[in-house]
């Protein structure tokens, strides 16, 4: 009878330890999910910024080309 009682006690302790481990793992998963959500949001914001910067760069390049043409035209007029 003592053997069965000891075995039951051992199994009960193992179960309690597993429950604690499960709780810790669930908390860790929740923390990782929250971090993933935050990183996804940050990544989305950075992607929007990159797209805006690309658009600005394209516009500035076009403006620079126009100014270069204007400069060359003015330079040609002054040279005469």
HUDAGI-V675699 format. One record per backbone hydrogen bond with DSSP energy under -1.0 kcal/mol. CO is the residue of the C=O (numbers start at 0). NH is the residue of the N-H. If there is no record, write none. Layout:
BEGIN
co | nh
CO | NH
CO | NH
END
This chain:
BEGIN
co | nh
0 | 4
1 | 5
2 | 6
3 | 7
4 | 8
5 | 9
6 | 10
7 | 11
8 | 12
9 | 13
10 | 14
11 | 15
12 | 16
13 | 17
14 | 18
15 | 19
16 | 20
17 | 21
18 | 22
19 | 23
20 | 24
21 | 25
22 | 26
23 | 27
24 | 28
25 | 29
26 | 30
27 | 31
28 | 32
29 | 33
30 | 34
31 | 35
32 | 36
33 | 37
34 | 38
35 | 39
36 | 40
37 | 41
38 | 42
39 | 43
40 | 44
41 | 45
42 | 46
43 | 47
44 | 48
45 | 49
46 | 50
47 | 51
48 | 52
49 | 53
50 | 54
51 | 55
52 | 56
53 | 57
54 | 58
55 | 59
56 | 60
57 | 61
58 | 62
59 | 63
60 | 64
61 | 65
62 | 66
63 | 67
64 | 68
65 | 69
66 | 70
67 | 71
68 | 72
69 | 73
70 | 74
71 | 75
72 | 76
73 | 77
74 | 78
END
